[in-house]
Amino acid sequence: MNPILSTSPELTPSHPRAGAAWNPWPYALIGYFAVFITAVVLFTAWSLHQKTDLVGTDYYDQEIRYQDQIDRLRRTAAVGPAVQIGYGSGRIKINLPTEHLSKGVSGVVHFYRPSNAALDHEVPLAVDTFGHQTIGAAGLIPGLWRVRVGWKAGGEEFFRDETIVVPHATP
């Protein structure tokens, strides 16, 4: 039988696949979208398991109590430069006004590490007769720290917040 005269649908020139070459584009597009969707799902799963310590655990309670904090800051600003927090020679130095000493000072020094909440800790405020306290920084990991000093004197609360950078130890 003559193949040209055949009535088979595979060999007739009017058939859509007759003489057509294999086209990879549909498979490439399907593969591209499959890889893209898989990457998005994997990235989403990975990001949901990352820990972020950008704010405190009691963020909303802190916002409600913020007016009290504004009052403490206003009272501290009225005292002026008598309140100082600084870092030098591997020590954190805190100076409080001497007029507060006669009123009985009590408080706390809070070390806040913005990048890792697990490193946060507190030290009781224990100033000497001149209103000074020195805290060794040997236990602090090098980097950025917020030193927050809150104290009470004569029934009024005060607050001071300073940023310090603990440098890497040099050999």
Contacts in CASP RR format, 6 or more apart in sequence:
PFRMAT RR
TARGET T0000
AUTHOR 0000-0000-0000
METHOD contacts of the structure
MODEL  1
MNPILSTSPELTPSHPRAGAAWNPWPYALIGYFAVFITAVVLFTAWSLHQ
KTDLVGTDYYDQEIRYQDQIDRLRRTAAVGPAVQIGYGSGRIKINLPTEH
LSKGVSGVVHFYRPSNAALDHEVPLAVDTFGHQTIGAAGLIPGLWRVRVG
WKAGGEEFFRDETIVVPHATP
3 11 0 8 1.000
9 15 0 8 1.000
10 17 0 8 1.000
10 18 0 8 1.000
11 18 0 8 1.000
12 18 0 8 1.000
53 114 0 8 1.000
53 115 0 8 1.000
53 116 0 8 1.000
53 117 0 8 1.000
53 118 0 8 1.000
54 114 0 8 1.000
56 62 0 8 1.000
56 117 0 8 1.000
57 117 0 8 1.000
68 157 0 8 1.000
69 159 0 8 1.000
71 157 0 8 1.000
72 150 0 8 1.000
72 157 0 8 1.000
72 158 0 8 1.000
72 159 0 8 1.000
73 159 0 8 1.000
75 156 0 8 1.000
75 157 0 8 1.000
75 158 0 8 1.000
76 83 0 8 1.000
76 158 0 8 1.000
76 159 0 8 1.000
76 160 0 8 1.000
79 97 0 8 1.000
79 158 0 8 1.000
82 95 0 8 1.000
82 96 0 8 1.000
82 97 0 8 1.000
82 98 0 8 1.000
83 95 0 8 1.000
83 96 0 8 1.000
83 97 0 8 1.000
83 149 0 8 1.000
83 158 0 8 1.000
83 160 0 8 1.000
84 93 0 8 1.000
84 94 0 8 1.000
84 95 0 8 1.000
85 92 0 8 1.000
85 93 0 8 1.000
85 94 0 8 1.000
85 95 0 8 1.000
85 147 0 8 1.000
85 149 0 8 1.000
85 160 0 8 1.000
85 162 0 8 1.000
85 164 0 8 1.000
86 92 0 8 1.000
86 93 0 8 1.000
86 94 0 8 1.000
86 147 0 8 1.000
86 162 0 8 1.000
86 164 0 8 1.000
87 93 0 8 1.000
87 137 0 8 1.000
87 164 0 8 1.000
87 165 0 8 1.000
87 166 0 8 1.000
90 136 0 8 1.000
90 137 0 8 1.000
90 138 0 8 1.000
90 166 0 8 1.000
91 134 0 8 1.000
91 135 0 8 1.000
91 136 0 8 1.000
91 137 0 8 1.000
92 109 0 8 1.000
92 134 0 8 1.000
92 135 0 8 1.000
92 136 0 8 1.000
92 137 0 8 1.000
92 147 0 8 1.000
92 164 0 8 1.000
93 132 0 8 1.000
93 133 0 8 1.000
93 134 0 8 1.000
94 109 0 8 1.000
94 125 0 8 1.000
94 127 0 8 1.000
94 132 0 8 1.000
94 133 0 8 1.000
94 134 0 8 1.000
94 135 0 8 1.000
94 147 0 8 1.000
94 149 0 8 1.000
95 131 0 8 1.000
95 132 0 8 1.000
96 105 0 8 1.000
96 127 0 8 1.000
96 131 0 8 1.000
96 132 0 8 1.000
96 133 0 8 1.000
96 151 0 8 1.000
96 153 0 8 1.000
97 131 0 8 1.000
98 130 0 8 1.000
98 131 0 8 1.000
100 131 0 8 1.000
100 151 0 8 1.000
100 153 0 8 1.000
100 154 0 8 1.000
100 158 0 8 1.000
101 127 0 8 1.000
101 129 0 8 1.000
101 131 0 8 1.000
101 153 0 8 1.000
103 153 0 8 1.000
103 154 0 8 1.000
103 155 0 8 1.000
104 153 0 8 1.000
104 154 0 8 1.000
105 125 0 8 1.000
105 127 0 8 1.000
105 131 0 8 1.000
105 151 0 8 1.000
105 152 0 8 1.000
105 153 0 8 1.000
106 125 0 8 1.000
106 151 0 8 1.000
106 152 0 8 1.000
107 124 0 8 1.000
107 125 0 8 1.000
107 149 0 8 1.000
107 150 0 8 1.000
107 151 0 8 1.000
107 152 0 8 1.000
108 122 0 8 1.000
108 123 0 8 1.000
108 124 0 8 1.000
108 125 0 8 1.000
108 149 0 8 1.000
108 150 0 8 1.000
108 151 0 8 1.000
109 122 0 8 1.000
109 123 0 8 1.000
109 124 0 8 1.000
109 125 0 8 1.000
109 133 0 8 1.000
109 135 0 8 1.000
109 147 0 8 1.000
109 148 0 8 1.000
109 149 0 8 1.000
109 150 0 8 1.000
110 120 0 8 1.000
110 121 0 8 1.000
110 122 0 8 1.000
110 147 0 8 1.000
110 148 0 8 1.000
110 149 0 8 1.000
110 150 0 8 1.000
111 119 0 8 1.000
111 120 0 8 1.000
111 121 0 8 1.000
111 122 0 8 1.000
111 123 0 8 1.000
111 140 0 8 1.000
111 145 0 8 1.000
111 146 0 8 1.000
111 147 0 8 1.000
111 148 0 8 1.000
112 120 0 8 1.000
112 145 0 8 1.000
112 146 0 8 1.000
112 147 0 8 1.000
112 148 0 8 1.000
113 119 0 8 1.000
113 120 0 8 1.000
113 141 0 8 1.000
113 144 0 8 1.000
113 145 0 8 1.000
113 146 0 8 1.000
114 144 0 8 1.000
114 146 0 8 1.000
115 144 0 8 1.000
119 141 0 8 1.000
123 135 0 8 1.000
125 133 0 8 1.000
125 149 0 8 1.000
125 150 0 8 1.000
125 151 0 8 1.000
126 133 0 8 1.000
127 133 0 8 1.000
137 166 0 8 1.000
140 166 0 8 1.000
141 166 0 8 1.000
142 166 0 8 1.000
142 167 0 8 1.000
142 168 0 8 1.000
142 169 0 8 1.000
143 165 0 8 1.000
143 166 0 8 1.000
143 167 0 8 1.000
144 163 0 8 1.000
144 164 0 8 1.000
144 165 0 8 1.000
145 163 0 8 1.000
145 164 0 8 1.000
145 165 0 8 1.000
145 166 0 8 1.000
146 161 0 8 1.000
146 162 0 8 1.000
146 163 0 8 1.000
146 164 0 8 1.000
147 161 0 8 1.000
147 162 0 8 1.000
147 163 0 8 1.000
147 164 0 8 1.000
148 159 0 8 1.000
148 160 0 8 1.000
148 161 0 8 1.000
149 159 0 8 1.000
149 160 0 8 1.000
149 161 0 8 1.000
150 157 0 8 1.000
150 158 0 8 1.000
150 159 0 8 1.000
150 160 0 8 1.000
151 157 0 8 1.000
151 158 0 8 1.000
151 159 0 8 1.000
152 158 0 8 1.000
END
